[in-house]
Amino acid sequence: MYLNKTIHKQRDKIKNDEILGSVGVLSTSTGADKKQYEMFCIPFRFVFGWLFSINPKNVAPEAREAVLKYKLECYNVLYNHFTAHAEFYEYKQALVHQKNTELRIIKAEFNTAKNRLDDAKKEFDDIMDLTFEQWDASRKQLRIEFKEEHHGQEG
């Protein structure tokens, strides 16, 4: 009699649920004893949520630990599901910031190298275009080499 009462309580609980009540159906099934039995059924995809709704205080003591363990797992799965996107975006944002900084540094280094390359290429082209007459005129001019001085504080 107790089992029957429990079954009816669960059926009523499902029927009164806003979601489960709309998907639960009464079905007839043949038992091992070849008799027909009416069963209240919910689609498989809803079973896990229904199990989560079971109060551990209302189950047999030997099943209580399993129900609590199941509920804890559900809490963890729900947390991971709903926070995974936020964690991903935080992770991605940190990577974007890091790579953007690296990219700016590399671009600056590239621009410096490109300028040096352009200068070296111009000097090379100037040397390639140098004629004997230019060289001869240049070597006859007085050249004074100035040492580069460092201006600023002396330590």
Rosetta constraint file for C-alpha pairs under 8 A:
AtomPair CA 1 CA 5 HARMONIC 6.35 0.50
AtomPair CA 2 CA 6 HARMONIC 6.21 0.50
AtomPair CA 3 CA 7 HARMONIC 6.10 0.50
AtomPair CA 4 CA 8 HARMONIC 6.20 0.50
AtomPair CA 5 CA 9 HARMONIC 6.16 0.50
AtomPair CA 6 CA 10 HARMONIC 6.23 0.50
AtomPair CA 7 CA 11 HARMONIC 6.15 0.50
AtomPair CA 8 CA 12 HARMONIC 6.05 0.50
AtomPair CA 9 CA 13 HARMONIC 6.02 0.50
AtomPair CA 10 CA 14 HARMONIC 6.12 0.50
AtomPair CA 11 CA 15 HARMONIC 6.11 0.50
AtomPair CA 11 CA 40 HARMONIC 6.67 0.50
AtomPair CA 12 CA 16 HARMONIC 6.05 0.50
AtomPair CA 13 CA 17 HARMONIC 6.30 0.50
AtomPair CA 14 CA 20 HARMONIC 5.51 0.50
AtomPair CA 14 CA 21 HARMONIC 5.43 0.50
AtomPair CA 14 CA 24 HARMONIC 7.28 0.50
AtomPair CA 14 CA 50 HARMONIC 7.99 0.50
AtomPair CA 15 CA 20 HARMONIC 6.59 0.50
AtomPair CA 15 CA 21 HARMONIC 4.00 0.50
AtomPair CA 15 CA 22 HARMONIC 7.55 0.50
AtomPair CA 15 CA 24 HARMONIC 7.00 0.50
AtomPair CA 16 CA 20 HARMONIC 7.83 0.50
AtomPair CA 16 CA 21 HARMONIC 5.77 0.50
AtomPair CA 17 CA 21 HARMONIC 5.09 0.50
AtomPair CA 18 CA 22 HARMONIC 6.83 0.50
AtomPair CA 19 CA 23 HARMONIC 6.91 0.50
AtomPair CA 20 CA 24 HARMONIC 5.90 0.50
AtomPair CA 20 CA 42 HARMONIC 7.13 0.50
AtomPair CA 20 CA 46 HARMONIC 7.33 0.50
AtomPair CA 20 CA 50 HARMONIC 7.88 0.50
AtomPair CA 23 CA 42 HARMONIC 6.05 0.50
AtomPair CA 23 CA 43 HARMONIC 7.02 0.50
AtomPair CA 24 CA 40 HARMONIC 6.68 0.50
AtomPair CA 24 CA 41 HARMONIC 5.46 0.50
AtomPair CA 24 CA 42 HARMONIC 4.52 0.50
AtomPair CA 24 CA 43 HARMONIC 7.34 0.50
AtomPair CA 25 CA 40 HARMONIC 5.64 0.50
AtomPair CA 25 CA 41 HARMONIC 5.34 0.50
AtomPair CA 25 CA 42 HARMONIC 6.51 0.50
AtomPair CA 26 CA 38 HARMONIC 6.62 0.50
AtomPair CA 26 CA 39 HARMONIC 5.66 0.50
AtomPair CA 26 CA 40 HARMONIC 4.47 0.50
AtomPair CA 26 CA 41 HARMONIC 6.22 0.50
AtomPair CA 27 CA 38 HARMONIC 5.57 0.50
AtomPair CA 27 CA 39 HARMONIC 5.14 0.50
AtomPair CA 27 CA 40 HARMONIC 6.08 0.50
AtomPair CA 27 CA 41 HARMONIC 6.77 0.50
AtomPair CA 28 CA 36 HARMONIC 6.39 0.50
AtomPair CA 28 CA 37 HARMONIC 5.48 0.50
AtomPair CA 28 CA 38 HARMONIC 4.45 0.50
AtomPair CA 28 CA 39 HARMONIC 6.01 0.50
AtomPair CA 29 CA 36 HARMONIC 5.59 0.50
AtomPair CA 29 CA 37 HARMONIC 5.27 0.50
AtomPair CA 29 CA 38 HARMONIC 6.31 0.50
AtomPair CA 29 CA 39 HARMONIC 7.01 0.50
AtomPair CA 30 CA 34 HARMONIC 5.59 0.50
AtomPair CA 30 CA 35 HARMONIC 5.48 0.50
AtomPair CA 30 CA 36 HARMONIC 4.55 0.50
AtomPair CA 30 CA 37 HARMONIC 6.07 0.50
AtomPair CA 31 CA 35 HARMONIC 5.49 0.50
AtomPair CA 31 CA 36 HARMONIC 6.31 0.50
AtomPair CA 31 CA 37 HARMONIC 6.74 0.50
AtomPair CA 42 CA 46 HARMONIC 6.58 0.50
AtomPair CA 42 CA 47 HARMONIC 6.90 0.50
AtomPair CA 43 CA 47 HARMONIC 6.87 0.50
AtomPair CA 44 CA 48 HARMONIC 7.86 0.50
AtomPair CA 46 CA 50 HARMONIC 6.28 0.50
AtomPair CA 47 CA 51 HARMONIC 6.09 0.50
AtomPair CA 48 CA 52 HARMONIC 6.28 0.50
AtomPair CA 49 CA 53 HARMONIC 6.55 0.50
AtomPair CA 50 CA 54 HARMONIC 6.99 0.50
AtomPair CA 52 CA 70 HARMONIC 7.30 0.50
AtomPair CA 52 CA 71 HARMONIC 5.66 0.50
AtomPair CA 52 CA 74 HARMONIC 7.10 0.50
AtomPair CA 54 CA 58 HARMONIC 7.59 0.50
AtomPair CA 54 CA 67 HARMONIC 7.65 0.50
AtomPair CA 55 CA 59 HARMONIC 7.27 0.50
AtomPair CA 56 CA 64 HARMONIC 5.26 0.50
AtomPair CA 56 CA 65 HARMONIC 7.95 0.50
AtomPair CA 56 CA 67 HARMONIC 5.91 0.50
AtomPair CA 56 CA 68 HARMONIC 6.39 0.50
AtomPair CA 57 CA 64 HARMONIC 7.19 0.50
AtomPair CA 59 CA 63 HARMONIC 6.31 0.50
AtomPair CA 59 CA 64 HARMONIC 6.05 0.50
AtomPair CA 60 CA 64 HARMONIC 6.35 0.50
AtomPair CA 61 CA 65 HARMONIC 7.83 0.50
AtomPair CA 63 CA 67 HARMONIC 6.36 0.50
AtomPair CA 64 CA 68 HARMONIC 6.21 0.50
AtomPair CA 65 CA 69 HARMONIC 6.07 0.50
AtomPair CA 66 CA 70 HARMONIC 6.06 0.50
AtomPair CA 67 CA 71 HARMONIC 6.14 0.50
AtomPair CA 68 CA 72 HARMONIC 6.17 0.50
AtomPair CA 69 CA 73 HARMONIC 6.25 0.50
AtomPair CA 70 CA 74 HARMONIC 6.25 0.50
AtomPair CA 71 CA 75 HARMONIC 6.27 0.50
AtomPair CA 72 CA 76 HARMONIC 6.30 0.50
AtomPair CA 73 CA 77 HARMONIC 6.11 0.50
AtomPair CA 74 CA 78 HARMONIC 6.04 0.50
AtomPair CA 75 CA 79 HARMONIC 6.08 0.50
AtomPair CA 76 CA 80 HARMONIC 6.10 0.50
AtomPair CA 77 CA 81 HARMONIC 6.02 0.50
AtomPair CA 78 CA 82 HARMONIC 6.13 0.50
AtomPair CA 79 CA 83 HARMONIC 5.88 0.50
AtomPair CA 80 CA 84 HARMONIC 5.38 0.50
AtomPair CA 81 CA 85 HARMONIC 7.81 0.50
AtomPair CA 82 CA 86 HARMONIC 7.93 0.50
AtomPair CA 83 CA 87 HARMONIC 6.18 0.50
AtomPair CA 84 CA 88 HARMONIC 6.01 0.50
AtomPair CA 85 CA 89 HARMONIC 6.15 0.50
AtomPair CA 86 CA 90 HARMONIC 6.20 0.50
AtomPair CA 87 CA 91 HARMONIC 6.09 0.50
AtomPair CA 88 CA 92 HARMONIC 5.96 0.50
AtomPair CA 89 CA 93 HARMONIC 5.85 0.50
AtomPair CA 90 CA 94 HARMONIC 6.23 0.50
AtomPair CA 91 CA 95 HARMONIC 6.36 0.50
AtomPair CA 92 CA 96 HARMONIC 6.05 0.50
AtomPair CA 93 CA 97 HARMONIC 6.13 0.50
AtomPair CA 94 CA 98 HARMONIC 6.18 0.50
AtomPair CA 95 CA 99 HARMONIC 5.98 0.50
AtomPair CA 96 CA 100 HARMONIC 5.84 0.50
AtomPair CA 97 CA 101 HARMONIC 6.23 0.50
AtomPair CA 98 CA 102 HARMONIC 6.35 0.50
AtomPair CA 99 CA 103 HARMONIC 5.94 0.50
AtomPair CA 100 CA 104 HARMONIC 6.19 0.50
AtomPair CA 101 CA 105 HARMONIC 6.37 0.50
AtomPair CA 102 CA 106 HARMONIC 6.15 0.50
AtomPair CA 103 CA 107 HARMONIC 6.01 0.50
AtomPair CA 104 CA 108 HARMONIC 6.19 0.50
AtomPair CA 105 CA 109 HARMONIC 6.19 0.50
AtomPair CA 106 CA 110 HARMONIC 5.91 0.50
AtomPair CA 107 CA 111 HARMONIC 6.04 0.50
AtomPair CA 108 CA 112 HARMONIC 6.22 0.50
AtomPair CA 109 CA 113 HARMONIC 6.10 0.50
AtomPair CA 110 CA 114 HARMONIC 5.91 0.50
AtomPair CA 111 CA 115 HARMONIC 6.08 0.50
AtomPair CA 112 CA 116 HARMONIC 6.24 0.50
AtomPair CA 113 CA 117 HARMONIC 6.01 0.50
AtomPair CA 114 CA 118 HARMONIC 6.02 0.50
AtomPair CA 115 CA 119 HARMONIC 6.13 0.50
AtomPair CA 116 CA 120 HARMONIC 6.07 0.50
AtomPair CA 117 CA 121 HARMONIC 5.96 0.50
AtomPair CA 118 CA 122 HARMONIC 6.13 0.50
AtomPair CA 119 CA 123 HARMONIC 6.21 0.50
AtomPair CA 120 CA 124 HARMONIC 6.05 0.50
AtomPair CA 121 CA 125 HARMONIC 6.03 0.50
AtomPair CA 122 CA 126 HARMONIC 6.01 0.50
AtomPair CA 123 CA 127 HARMONIC 6.19 0.50
AtomPair CA 124 CA 128 HARMONIC 6.13 0.50
AtomPair CA 125 CA 129 HARMONIC 6.08 0.50
AtomPair CA 126 CA 130 HARMONIC 6.08 0.50
AtomPair CA 130 CA 134 HARMONIC 6.37 0.50
AtomPair CA 130 CA 135 HARMONIC 6.83 0.50
AtomPair CA 131 CA 135 HARMONIC 6.25 0.50
AtomPair CA 132 CA 136 HARMONIC 5.93 0.50
AtomPair CA 133 CA 137 HARMONIC 6.04 0.50
AtomPair CA 134 CA 138 HARMONIC 5.97 0.50
AtomPair CA 135 CA 139 HARMONIC 6.18 0.50
AtomPair CA 136 CA 140 HARMONIC 6.52 0.50
AtomPair CA 137 CA 141 HARMONIC 6.85 0.50
